Amino acid sequence: MTRGFLIGRFQPFHNGHLSMVERIAEDVDELVVGIGSAGDSHTRRNPFTAGERVMMISKALIDVDLVTYVVPIEDLERNSVWVSHVRSMSPDFEIAYSNNPLVIQLFREAGVEVRQSPMFNRDTFEGTQIRERMVADDDWESLVPDAVVSVVSEIDGLERMEMINRTDANGDG
C-alpha cells in the first residue's frame, strides 16, 4: 500500500486542487491532505479557518475513489525541522506531492520521494483570483466543487470576506 501527502493552503479548495487529487489517486492507495498555515484565518490571504477547510476538502473528496485523511499543519518558522514537524502531525507517507520549490527541497533533503503534481488550468484555478472574485461578487462558484460552495454558504464566508476587505484595507492580510 502506498500513501501520498499533498500540502496546500486550500483558501479555498478549488477545481484545480480536485483535479490534482484525482490525478494523484492514480498513483497511491491513500492520500494525506495537509492543510498548511492551519493557524491562519480571517485575513485576505487566509480567510477560512483550518476547520472550515477540513469541511471543504472532506466534502469535496467524498466521491473520489481514494482514502483521504485531512490534517491541519500549523506553520513552523524553522525550515530545517519543517518535514519532521509535518511528519509528527500526519499519518506516515512515502511520497510527497508539491510544486513549491522550497517544499520540494525540504522533502528531498529529508529523503522523501517528491513528485510534482500537474497544475490544472493554473491561470483559471488560482486561490488569489478566486478570493478576489468572491469579494467582487463575480462568478467563483464555477471554479470550486459544489461542496465548497455549500460550505462557504454555511459559514457566511462571503460576508466574512467583505468584512475582511473593509477592515484590512492596508493590505496586512
Backbone hydrogen bonds, N-H to C=O, Kabsch-Sander energy under -0.5 kcal/mol:
donor,donor_aa,acceptor,acceptor_aa,energy
4,G,30,E,-2.5
5,F,95,I,-1.8
6,L,32,V,-2.7
7,I,97,Y,-0.9
8,G,34,G,-2.0
11,Q,12,P,-0.6
13,F,10,F,-0.6
15,N,143,L,-2.8
18,L,14,H,-2.3
19,S,15,N,-2.4
20,M,16,G,-2.0
21,V,17,H,-2.6
22,E,18,L,-2.5
23,R,19,S,-2.0
24,I,20,M,-2.7
25,A,21,V,-2.2
26,E,23,R,-1.3
27,D,24,I,-2.3
28,V,24,I,-1.5
29,D,2,T,-2.5
30,E,2,T,-1.7
31,L,67,V,-2.6
32,V,4,G,-2.9
33,V,31,L,-0.6
33,V,69,Y,-3.2
34,G,6,L,-3.2
34,G,32,V,-0.7
35,I,33,V,-0.5
35,I,71,V,-2.9
36,G,8,G,-3.1
36,G,34,G,-1.0
38,A,73,I,-1.9
40,D,37,S,-1.8
42,H,47,P,-0.8
43,T,46,N,-1.2
45,R,173,G,-2.1
50,A,38,A,-0.7
53,R,49,T,-2.1
54,V,50,A,-2.4
55,M,51,G,-2.0
56,M,52,E,-2.4
57,I,53,R,-2.6
58,S,54,V,-2.8
59,K,55,M,-2.5
60,A,56,M,-2.3
61,L,57,I,-2.0
62,I,59,K,-0.8
64,V,61,L,-1.5
66,L,64,V,-2.4
67,V,29,D,-1.1
69,Y,31,L,-2.2
71,V,33,V,-2.3
71,V,69,Y,-0.6
73,I,35,I,-3.0
79,N,77,E,-0.6
81,V,78,R,-1.5
82,W,79,N,-1.3
85,H,81,V,-1.9
86,V,82,W,-2.7
87,R,83,V,-2.8
88,S,84,S,-1.8
89,M,85,H,-0.9
89,M,86,V,-1.0
90,S,86,V,-0.6
90,S,87,R,-0.7
94,E,3,R,-2.7
95,I,3,R,-1.4
96,A,113,E,-2.9
97,Y,5,F,-3.3
98,S,96,A,-0.5
98,S,115,R,-1.5
104,I,100,N,-2.8
105,Q,101,P,-2.3
106,L,102,L,-2.7
107,F,103,V,-2.5
108,R,104,I,-2.6
109,E,105,Q,-2.6
110,A,106,L,-1.3
111,G,108,R,-1.9
112,V,107,F,-2.6
113,E,94,E,-0.9
115,R,96,A,-2.7
121,N,119,M,-0.7
124,T,121,N,-1.3
125,F,121,N,-3.1
126,E,124,T,-1.3
130,I,126,E,-2.2
131,R,127,G,-2.9
132,E,128,T,-2.3
133,R,129,Q,-2.3
134,M,130,I,-2.2
135,V,131,R,-2.1
136,A,132,E,-2.2
137,D,134,M,-0.9
138,D,133,R,-2.8
143,L,140,W,-1.9
144,V,141,E,-1.1
148,V,145,P,-1.2
149,V,145,P,-1.5
150,S,146,D,-2.1
151,V,147,A,-2.0
152,V,148,V,-2.8
153,S,149,V,-2.2
154,E,150,S,-2.7
155,I,151,V,-2.2
156,D,153,S,-1.4
157,G,152,V,-3.2
160,R,156,D,-2.0
161,M,157,G,-2.3
162,E,158,L,-2.2
163,M,159,E,-2.2
164,I,160,R,-2.9
165,N,161,M,-2.3
166,R,162,E,-1.8
167,T,163,M,-2.6
168,D,164,I,-2.3
169,A,166,R,-0.6
171,G,168,D,-2.0
